[in-house]
């Protein structure tokens, strides 16, 4: 498990977060922009996705990147892709300790489990038409 704290975001960790920070959020242990933290914080989903999918910025299977990519996919309505990114995090043979935007330090595996539990597809409701 990698110990340097990394700032990562997850869809469920942002709800209701009101963080007053003197300095802007930034990645720790990664090249600036690698985790698209600032773009996600601004809600600039296109920029965040471009940063997270840019192969020159790091491994596509990095669990912290996958957590954030799942967030981007979820926020842009691509729910199946979001769940797939979080499942790839769980399937990874790596786990990192990260700090969420809310200040919580947690494993990428735990964030992926929480994201999937929160956003797992619910069965469709069947409505019968009366004649």
C-alpha positions as CSV (number, residue, x, y, z in Angstrom):
1,X,0.0,0.0,0.0
2,X,1.4,3.4,-0.9
3,X,1.6,5.7,2.1
4,X,2.0,9.3,0.7
5,X,-1.3,11.0,1.1
6,X,-2.9,11.9,-2.2
7,X,-5.9,14.1,-2.7
8,X,-8.6,12.1,-4.4
9,X,-12.3,12.7,-4.9
10,X,-15.2,10.4,-4.8
11,X,-18.8,11.1,-5.8
12,X,-20.1,10.3,-2.3
13,X,-17.4,12.3,-0.5
14,X,-18.4,15.7,-2.1
15,X,-22.0,15.8,-1.0
16,X,-22.5,18.6,1.5
17,X,-18.8,19.5,1.7
18,X,-18.2,23.1,2.5
19,X,-14.4,23.3,2.9
20,X,-12.8,26.7,3.7
21,X,-9.2,26.5,2.5
22,X,-6.6,29.2,2.2
23,X,-4.7,27.3,-0.5
24,X,-6.3,25.6,-3.5
25,X,-6.5,21.8,-3.5
26,X,-3.6,20.0,-5.1
27,X,-2.3,16.5,-5.6
28,X,0.4,15.3,-3.2
29,X,2.7,12.6,-4.5
30,X,1.6,13.1,-8.1
31,X,2.5,15.6,-10.8
32,X,0.2,18.6,-10.6
33,X,-3.0,17.9,-12.5
34,X,-2.5,14.2,-12.6
35,X,-5.6,13.6,-10.6
36,X,-7.5,16.5,-12.0
37,X,-8.3,17.8,-8.5
38,X,-8.7,21.4,-9.4
39,X,-10.8,20.7,-12.5
40,X,-13.1,18.4,-10.5
41,X,-13.4,21.0,-7.7
42,X,-14.5,23.6,-10.4
43,X,-16.9,21.2,-12.0
44,X,-14.9,21.4,-15.3
45,X,-15.7,17.8,-16.2
46,X,-14.2,18.0,-19.8
47,X,-10.9,19.2,-18.5
48,X,-10.9,16.7,-15.6
49,X,-11.5,13.8,-18.1
50,X,-8.8,15.1,-20.4
51,X,-6.3,15.1,-17.5
52,X,-7.3,11.8,-16.2
53,X,-7.2,10.0,-19.5
54,X,-3.9,11.6,-20.7
55,X,-1.4,8.7,-20.7
56,X,1.5,11.0,-20.3
57,X,0.3,12.0,-16.9
58,X,0.4,8.5,-15.4
59,X,-0.9,4.9,-15.5
60,X,-4.4,4.4,-16.6
61,X,-4.9,1.8,-14.0
62,X,-3.8,4.0,-11.1
63,X,-6.5,3.5,-8.4
64,X,-6.5,7.2,-7.4
65,X,-7.0,8.2,-11.0
66,X,-9.7,5.6,-11.5
67,X,-11.6,6.9,-8.4
68,X,-11.6,10.4,-9.9
69,X,-12.4,9.3,-13.4
70,X,-15.4,7.4,-12.0
71,X,-16.5,10.7,-10.4
72,X,-16.2,12.5,-13.7
73,X,-18.1,9.8,-15.5
74,X,-20.9,9.8,-12.9
75,X,-21.2,13.6,-13.0
76,X,-21.5,13.6,-16.8
77,X,-24.2,10.9,-16.8
78,X,-22.1,8.0,-17.8
79,X,-23.0,5.8,-14.9
80,X,-22.0,2.5,-16.4
81,X,-18.5,3.8,-17.1
82,X,-18.3,5.3,-13.6
83,X,-19.1,1.9,-12.0
84,X,-16.6,0.2,-14.3
85,X,-13.9,2.6,-13.2
86,X,-14.6,1.9,-9.6
87,X,-14.7,-1.8,-10.2
88,X,-11.3,-1.5,-11.9
89,X,-10.1,0.1,-8.7
90,X,-11.3,-2.9,-6.7
91,X,-9.6,-5.3,-9.2
92,X,-6.3,-3.5,-9.0
93,X,-3.4,-5.1,-7.2
94,X,-2.6,-1.7,-5.7
95,X,-4.3,0.3,-3.0
96,X,-3.3,3.8,-2.0
97,X,-4.2,5.9,1.1
98,X,-5.8,9.1,-0.2
99,X,-7.3,12.2,1.3
100,X,-10.7,13.2,0.1
101,X,-11.9,16.7,-0.5
102,X,-13.7,16.5,2.8
103,X,-10.4,15.7,4.6
104,X,-10.9,12.1,5.2
105,X,-8.0,9.7,4.8
106,X,-9.1,6.4,3.4
107,X,-7.9,3.6,1.1
108,X,-8.8,3.7,-2.6
109,X,-10.3,0.2,-2.2
110,X,-12.7,1.6,0.5
111,X,-13.6,4.6,-1.7
112,X,-14.4,2.3,-4.6
113,X,-16.5,0.0,-2.4
114,X,-18.4,3.0,-1.0
115,X,-18.9,4.5,-4.5
116,X,-20.3,1.3,-5.8
117,X,-22.5,0.8,-2.8
118,X,-23.9,4.3,-3.2
119,X,-24.3,4.2,-7.0
120,X,-24.9,0.6,-7.8
121,X,-27.7,0.2,-10.4
122,X,-31.1,-0.3,-8.9
123,X,-33.5,-2.7,-10.5
124,X,-35.9,-1.1,-12.9
125,X,-39.4,-0.7,-11.7
126,X,-42.0,-2.4,-13.8
127,X,-45.3,-0.6,-14.2
128,X,-48.3,-2.6,-15.4
129,X,-50.7,-0.7,-17.6
130,X,-54.4,-1.2,-16.8
131,X,-56.8,-1.9,-19.5
